[in-house]
Amino acid sequence: MAVKFSEDVIPLSDMKINPGRVIKHVCEEHRPAILTSRGRGVAVVQSLSDYERSEEERLFMRAVVQGLADIESGREVDISEVKKRLRLK
């Protein structure tokens, strides 16, 4: 999902004139569009489904990193202890 600067950098004025085209582009290409004003980036437009997928991936990776940090620092619990705490067989 890398940005293609030749296609995905869109002046804010284009977004104002034809927002449907910009939305269609980000939905079809599955890449975010960078909106610019006076040549500088001001915002990013991304399809909702791509945003949700990215957010889920980010949260998953954050949990993995936290789990690895817990293991390295000795904050781990044996599976039998977990089952006991949760009253599972």
Number of C-alpha atoms within 10 A of each C-alpha: 8 8 14 12 10 7 12 20 17 21 18 18 13 13 16 10 10 10 13 10 12 21 16 12 18 18 17 10 14 17 20 23 24 21 21 18 12 9 11 10 14 12 13 13 18 19 18 11 11 16 15 12 10 12 12 12 12 12 11 12 12 12 12 12 12 12 14 14 12 12 12 10 9 9 10 11 9 7 9 11 11 11 11 10 9 9 8 9 6
